[in-house]
């Protein structure tokens, strides 16, 4: 998830203009009034010596810093860090956000307990309509942790060894449709491929076999539920994207129910996550319901789809920009796997050290999650400041990954920086593309296997170049910072890998 950076496109254009003004005015009045009362009550019950984080002032009521932040969030936060230090607050759309900038301040979130800094209060309104009731942030945290543990059980090395072959096969099949040379939308292609590979690896062959254009559109409509509007506005509003999201949710659930029913009746045991969830039980012995399994399968796919497709695309553009580095990665394929480039094996992935470093550096400069966020439920002490309840407490991997007092040549794409022992001066939370501590993403290892396998295959198939030297700028209007106008030039290599 991300902070859902607020921009001028916060509210979906499909909202009827006649109702938009009244919605905003009502929300503004309600939020400002509630915020004022809450602040007054909290101030009355707070010790006189309590020191709150410095607050960036704004002359815009309700919107606050929304326009400035939405225009260029990373530069906004870097400037705030320089002016105010590692802890800073500001208002956006009636809410107060407190950012923890830098490794030391970020430790508060990564070492926190959920009852103090709560995730459900932030993410539930986004994830529940998409994943469904009874899973993820729609359940008490202890139950959510049990569900995560079940999923993690199915994400193991034995599975990954099978996944490499599957992902390589899907990648070859997908990119056979590309010609000998040309220009294509790399992000669009990788987004489609990530869905195909993830569905086959994580959902099983039955669900993957159903992935035709209609189902792909359902996934797209469901994925459309992760928007700025979905975070800001009530889910019952008759927005077209909300209606498409809700219809897609029901249709995909029906498909999953049929597959789950057939799998339960099958006497043969399968070795995939679907089977893992069917066989799993909670601590009290209760098995997962079909609805819970379907919701977890949706969450497993969509939670990683954005991040992996975005990271894969950015990595492609970094390699296309540095042709020497790209050829080094291609040569590494031959030196590790063999001159004839036979099919990949899982054990070879760890030996592709240059490719691994390129992925790490891509995740540093373009982490897919711009902000990790929690709701303060109790007063939180960080340094000399106390963050009051009600603040949205945030950590930005993107900012942490490029602080000049932590990273040398911070804006350079330099994979070889990871040849050193402490590329971030040994700071614990300076590099956090997948979070850290108890909040670390359970899909991290699968993401590395998926992206490294895809790019191993693509490096063998194509030579990539930037179009007229154009390196895509960051698209800040999306929830996850995707490349803007991500067109890449490709030429098929003469030497094709063995089939």
C-alpha positions in Angstrom: 0.0 0.0 0.0 0.9 3.6 -0.4 0.0 7.0 1.1 -2.1 7.6 -2.0 -0.4 10.8 -2.9 -3.0 13.5 -3.3 -3.0 15.4 -6.5 -5.4 17.5 -8.6 -6.9 14.3 -9.8 -7.8 13.1 -6.3 -11.5 12.7 -7.0 -12.5 10.6 -10.0 -13.7 12.6 -12.9 -16.7 10.4 -13.3 -18.3 11.9 -10.2 -21.2 14.0 -11.3 -20.2 17.6 -11.2 -23.4 18.6 -9.5 -22.7 16.3 -6.6 -18.9 16.8 -6.4 -19.1 20.2 -4.8 -21.6 19.1 -2.2 -19.5 16.0 -1.4 -16.4 18.0 -0.9 -18.1 20.8 1.1 -19.8 18.3 3.4 -16.6 16.3 3.8 -14.7 19.5 4.5 -17.1 20.8 7.1 -17.4 17.5 8.8 -13.7 16.7 8.8 -12.6 20.2 9.9 -15.2 20.3 12.7 -14.3 16.8 13.9 -10.6 17.5 13.7 -11.0 20.8 15.6 -13.0 19.1 18.4 -10.6 16.2 18.6 -7.6 18.4 18.7 -9.3 20.6 21.4 -10.1 17.6 23.6 -6.7 16.1 23.2 -5.0 19.4 24.0 -7.1 19.7 27.2 -5.9 16.3 28.4 -2.3 16.5 27.3 0.5 17.6 29.6 1.5 21.2 29.1 5.1 20.2 28.4 4.2 17.8 25.5 6.2 18.7 22.4 4.5 17.8 19.1 6.3 17.4 15.7 6.8 20.6 13.7 3.9 21.3 11.4 4.2 22.7 7.9 1.7 25.6 7.7 -0.8 26.0 4.9 -3.1 28.8 3.9 -5.5 26.3 2.3 -8.2 25.0 4.6 -9.0 21.3 4.4 -6.7 20.7 1.4 -3.6 21.8 3.2 -0.5 20.6 1.5 -2.4 18.3 -0.9 -1.5 20.3 -4.1 2.2 20.7 -3.3 2.6 17.1 -2.1 0.6 15.7 -5.0 2.7 17.6 -7.6 6.0 16.2 -6.5 5.8 14.2 -3.2 9.5 13.1 -3.0 10.9 16.6 -3.5 8.3 17.9 -1.0 9.4 15.4 1.7 13.1 16.0 1.0 12.6 19.7 1.4 10.7 19.1 4.6 13.5 16.9 5.9 16.1 19.7 5.2 13.9 22.4 6.8 12.3 20.6 9.8 14.3 17.4 10.4 13.4 13.8 10.6 9.9 14.2 12.1 7.4 16.5 10.4 3.6 16.9 10.2 1.3 18.5 7.7 -2.4 18.4 6.7 -3.9 17.0 3.6 -7.6 16.7 2.8 -8.5 17.2 6.4 -6.1 14.6 7.8 -2.8 15.1 9.6 0.2 13.1 8.4 3.4 12.7 10.3 6.4 11.5 8.3 9.3 9.7 9.9 12.2 10.5 7.6 15.5 8.6 7.9 16.5 5.3 9.5 16.4 6.3 13.1 12.9 7.9 13.0 11.5 5.1 10.8 12.3 2.6 13.6 9.1 3.7 15.4 6.9 2.1 12.7 8.9 -1.1 12.1 9.2 -1.8 15.8 5.7 -0.9 16.7 2.8 -3.1 17.8 -0.4 -3.0 15.9 -2.5 -1.8 18.9 -0.3 1.4 19.0 0.2 2.0 15.3 -2.7 0.5 13.5 -2.8 -0.7 9.9 -6.5 -1.6 9.6 -7.6 1.9 10.2 -5.6 3.0 7.2 -6.0 0.3 4.6 -9.3 -1.5 5.3 -11.5 0.9 3.3 -9.3 0.2 0.2 -8.6 -3.5 0.6 -12.0 -4.8 1.9 -14.1 -4.0 -1.2 -11.4 -5.6 -3.4 -10.4 -8.7 -1.4 -13.7 -9.2 0.4 -14.9 -9.5 4.0 -13.1 -11.7 6.5 -9.5 -11.4 5.2 -6.6 -9.1 5.4 -7.4 -5.7 7.1 -11.0 -6.6 7.6 -10.2 -9.0 10.5 -8.5 -8.5 13.9 -4.7 -8.4 13.6 -4.1 -11.7 15.3 -6.4 -13.4 12.7 -4.7 -11.6 9.9 -1.3 -12.8 11.1 -2.6 -16.4 11.0 -3.7 -15.9 7.4 -0.3 -14.4 6.5 1.4 -17.4 8.1 -0.8 -19.8 6.0 0.2 -17.9 2.8 3.9 -17.9 3.8 3.8 -21.6 4.2 3.1 -22.0 0.5 5.9 -19.6 -0.5 8.8 -21.9 0.1 11.9 -23.0 -1.8 10.3 -26.2 -3.0 7.6 -24.1 -4.7 10.1 -21.5 -6.0 12.1 -24.3 -7.8 8.9 -25.2 -9.7 8.1 -21.5 -10.3 11.2 -20.7 -12.2 10.4 -23.1 -15.0 6.8 -21.9 -15.1 7.7 -18.2 -15.2 10.3 -18.8 -17.9 7.8 -20.6 -20.0 5.1 -17.9 -19.6 7.6 -15.2 -20.4 8.8 -16.9 -23.6 5.2 -17.5 -24.7 4.1 -14.0 -24.0 7.0 -12.3 -25.8 6.8 -14.5 -28.9 4.1 -12.1 -30.1 6.7 -9.3 -30.3 8.4 -9.0 -33.7 12.0 -8.8 -34.6 12.3 -5.2 -33.6 10.0 -2.3 -32.7 8.7 -0.1 -29.9 6.4 -1.3 -27.2 4.8 -0.2 -23.9 7.1 -2.2 -21.5 5.0 -1.5 -18.4 1.8 -2.6 -20.0 3.4 -5.8 -21.3 5.0 -6.7 -17.9 1.8 -5.9 -16.0 0.0 -8.5 -18.2 2.9 -11.0 -17.8 3.0 -10.6 -14.0 -0.7 -11.5 -13.8 -0.2 -14.6 -15.9 2.9 -15.8 -14.0 1.5 -15.0 -10.6 -1.8 -16.7 -11.3 -0.2 -19.9 -12.5 2.3 -20.0 -9.7 0.1 -18.9 -6.8 -3.4 -19.8 -7.9 -2.8 -23.1 -9.6 -3.3 -24.4 -13.2 -7.1 -24.5 -12.9 -7.4 -20.7 -12.4 -4.6 -19.9 -14.8 -6.4 -21.9 -17.5 -9.4 -19.6 -17.1 -7.5 -16.4 -17.6 -9.0 -15.3 -20.9 -9.7 -11.7 -22.0 -12.9 -11.5 -20.0 -11.3 -12.6 -16.7 -8.3 -10.3 -17.4 -10.8 -7.4 -17.7 -12.4 -8.5 -14.4 -8.9 -8.3 -12.8 -8.4 -4.9 -14.3 -11.8 -3.7 -13.0 -11.1 -5.1 -9.5 -7.6 -3.6 -9.6 -9.3 -0.3 -10.4 -10.6 -0.3 -6.8 -7.1 0.9 -5.6 -7.6 4.5 -6.4 -7.3 7.9 -4.7 -11.1 8.2 -4.8 -11.5 4.8 -3.1 -9.4 6.0 -0.2 -11.0 9.4 0.1 -14.7 8.7 -0.6 -17.3 6.4 0.9 -17.5 3.1 -0.9 -21.3 3.4 -1.4 -21.0 6.4 -3.8 -22.3 5.5 -7.3 -18.9 6.0 -9.0 -18.4 3.9 -12.2 -15.1 2.6 -10.9 -16.7 1.5 -7.7 -19.5 -0.3 -9.5 -17.0 -2.1 -11.9 -14.9 -3.1 -8.9 -17.9 -4.5 -7.0 -19.2 -6.4 -10.0 -15.7 -7.8 -10.8 -15.3 -8.9 -7.2 -18.5 -11.0 -7.3 -17.6 -12.5 -10.7 -14.1 -13.5 -9.7 -15.3 -14.9 -6.5 -17.8 -17.1 -8.4 -14.9 -18.4 -10.6 -12.8 -19.2 -7.6 -15.7 -20.9 -5.8 -16.1 -23.3 -8.7 -12.4 -24.1 -8.7 -12.3 -24.5 -4.9 -15.3 -26.9 -5.0 -13.7 -29.1 -7.7 -10.4 -29.1 -5.9 -12.1 -30.2 -2.6 -13.7 -33.1 -4.5 -10.4 -34.1 -6.1 -8.8 -37.0 -4.4 -5.4 -36.1 -5.8 -3.4 -33.7 -3.7 -1.8 -30.8 -5.5 1.3 -28.9 -4.5 0.4 -25.2 -4.7 -1.0 -22.4 -2.6 -4.6 -23.2 -3.4 -4.1 -26.6 -1.9 -2.2 -25.1 1.1 -5.2 -22.9 1.9 -7.7 -25.7 1.5 -5.7 -27.9 3.9 -5.0 -25.0 6.4 -6.7 -24.5 9.7 -6.7 -21.7 12.2 -5.2 -22.2 15.7 -8.7 -23.2 17.0 -8.9 -25.9 14.4 -11.4 -24.2 12.1 -10.7 -24.6 8.4 -10.8 -21.7 5.9 -14.1 -21.1 4.2 -14.4 -20.9 0.5 -15.0 -17.1 0.8 -11.8 -16.7 2.9 -9.8 -18.8 0.4 -11.1 -16.7 -2.5 -10.4 -13.5 -0.8 -6.9 -14.5 0.1 -6.2 -15.6 -3.5 -7.3 -12.2 -4.7 -5.2 -10.4 -2.2 -2.2 -12.6 -2.9 -2.4 -11.8 -6.6 -3.2 -8.1 -6.6 -1.1 -7.1 -3.6 2.0 -8.1 -5.6 0.9 -7.3 -9.1 1.5 -3.6 -8.9 4.8 -3.8 -7.1 6.4 -6.5 -9.3 5.2 -5.0 -12.7 6.4 -1.5 -11.7 9.8 -2.7 -10.5 10.2 -4.9 -13.6 9.5 -2.0 -15.9 11.8 0.4 -14.1 14.6 -2.2 -14.2 14.2 -2.5 -17.9 14.6 1.2 -18.5 17.7 1.4 -16.2 19.2 -1.4 -18.3 18.2 0.2 -21.5 19.9 3.4 -20.5 23.2 1.8 -19.7 24.0 -0.5 -22.6 27.3 -1.6 -21.1 25.6 -2.7 -18.0 22.9 -4.5 -20.0 25.6 -6.5 -21.9 27.3 -7.3 -18.7 24.0 -8.8 -17.5 23.7 -10.8 -20.7 27.2 -12.1 -20.4 26.5 -13.1 -16.9 23.7 -15.3 -18.2 26.2 -17.2 -20.3 28.8 -17.5 -17.7 26.4 -18.8 -15.0 24.0 -20.8 -17.1 26.2 -21.9 -20.1 27.1 -20.5 -23.5 24.1 -22.2 -25.1 21.7 -20.6 -22.6 19.8 -23.7 -21.5 16.6 -23.4 -19.4 17.0 -21.7 -16.1 17.1 -23.4 -12.8 16.3 -22.0 -9.3 19.8 -22.7 -8.0 21.3 -20.5 -10.8 19.3 -17.4 -9.7 21.5 -16.8 -6.6 24.6 -16.9 -8.8 23.3 -14.1 -11.0 24.8 -11.6 -8.7 25.0 -8.6 -11.1 21.3 -9.1 -12.0 20.5 -9.3 -8.3 22.4 -6.0 -7.7 20.5 -4.4 -10.6 17.2 -5.4 -9.0 18.3 -4.1 -5.6 19.4 -0.8 -7.1 16.1 -0.5 -9.0 14.2 -1.1 -5.7 16.3 1.6 -4.1 15.7 4.3 -6.6 12.2 3.3 -7.6 10.6 1.4 -4.7 7.1 0.5 -5.7 5.7 1.6 -2.3 6.2 5.3 -1.9 4.8 5.4 1.6 4.0 2.9 4.4 1.4 4.2 6.8 -0.2 3.5 10.2 -2.8 5.2 12.3 -1.6 6.3 15.7 -3.9 4.9 18.4 -1.8 5.9 21.4 0.7 8.8 21.9 4.0 7.8 20.2 7.3 9.1 21.4 10.0 9.7 18.7 13.0 11.6 19.7 12.0 14.8 21.4 8.5 14.7 19.9 5.2 13.1 20.8 2.9 12.1 18.0 -0.8 12.3 19.2 -3.5 9.7 18.4 -5.3 10.3 15.2 -2.1 11.2 13.1 -1.4 9.0 10.1 2.2 8.0 10.8 4.2 7.4 7.6 7.6 6.2 6.4 8.7 6.7 2.8 11.1 4.1 1.4 11.7 6.4 -1.5 13.0 9.2 0.7 15.0 6.9 3.0 16.6 5.3 -0.1 18.1 8.6 -1.3 18.9 10.7 1.7 22.2 12.4 1.0 23.5 11.9 4.6 23.1 8.1 4.1 23.8 7.2 0.5 26.8 8.2 -1.5 26.0 9.3 -5.1 22.4 8.9 -4.0 20.8 9.6 -7.4 23.1 7.4 -9.4 22.1 3.9 -10.6 25.1 2.0 -9.3 24.5 -1.8 -8.8 28.1 -2.2 -7.7 27.4 -0.3 -4.5 26.1 -3.6 -3.1 29.6 -5.2 -3.5 30.4 -3.3 -0.3 29.4 -4.5 3.1 27.4 -1.5 4.2 26.1 0.4 1.2 23.9 2.5 3.5 26.5 3.0 6.3 25.0 0.1 8.2 21.7 1.9 9.0 19.0 -0.7 9.8 16.1 1.0 8.1 17.8 2.9 5.3 16.9 0.2 2.7 13.3 -0.9 3.1 11.7 -1.7 -0.3 9.7 -4.6 1.3 9.3 -3.1 4.8 11.1 -4.4 7.8 10.7 -6.2 11.1 7.3 -7.7 11.9 5.8 -5.7 9.0 8.2 -7.2 6.3 6.3 -8.3 3.1 5.8 -12.1 3.0 6.0 -12.0 -0.8 9.6 -10.6 -1.0 11.3 -13.9 -1.9 8.7 -14.7 -4.6 9.1 -11.2 -6.1 12.8 -11.7 -6.4 12.3 -15.1 -8.1 9.7 -13.8 -10.4 11.5 -10.6 -11.5 14.9 -12.3 -11.9 13.5 -15.1 -13.9 11.6 -12.7 -16.2 14.6 -10.5 -16.8 16.9 -13.5 -17.3 14.6 -14.6 -20.0 14.2 -11.1 -21.6 17.9 -10.5 -21.6 18.4 -13.7 -23.6 15.6 -12.7 -26.0 16.1 -9.0 -26.7 18.5 -6.1 -26.7 16.7 -3.0 -25.3 17.3 0.7 -26.0 15.7 3.9 -24.9 13.5 5.6 -27.5 15.5 8.8 -28.6 17.3 8.7 -25.3 14.0 9.2 -23.4 14.1 7.9 -19.8 10.5 7.9 -18.5 9.7 10.4 -15.7 7.8 9.2 -12.7 4.0 9.3 -12.9 3.0 10.7 -9.5 -0.7 10.6 -10.2 -1.0 6.9 -9.6 -1.0 5.1 -6.3 2.2 3.3 -7.1 4.8 5.4 -8.9 4.8 4.0 -12.4 6.9 5.1 -15.4 5.2 7.8 -17.5 5.0 7.0 -21.3 6.9 3.7 -20.8 7.8 3.0 -24.4 11.0 1.0 -25.1 12.8 0.0 -28.2 13.8 -3.7 -28.7 15.7 -5.9 -31.1 15.5 -9.6 -31.0 18.8 -11.2 -30.4 20.1 -13.6 -33.1 21.2 -16.2 -30.5 18.0 -17.7 -29.0 18.1 -19.7 -25.8 17.5 -23.5 -26.1 13.8 -24.5 -25.7 
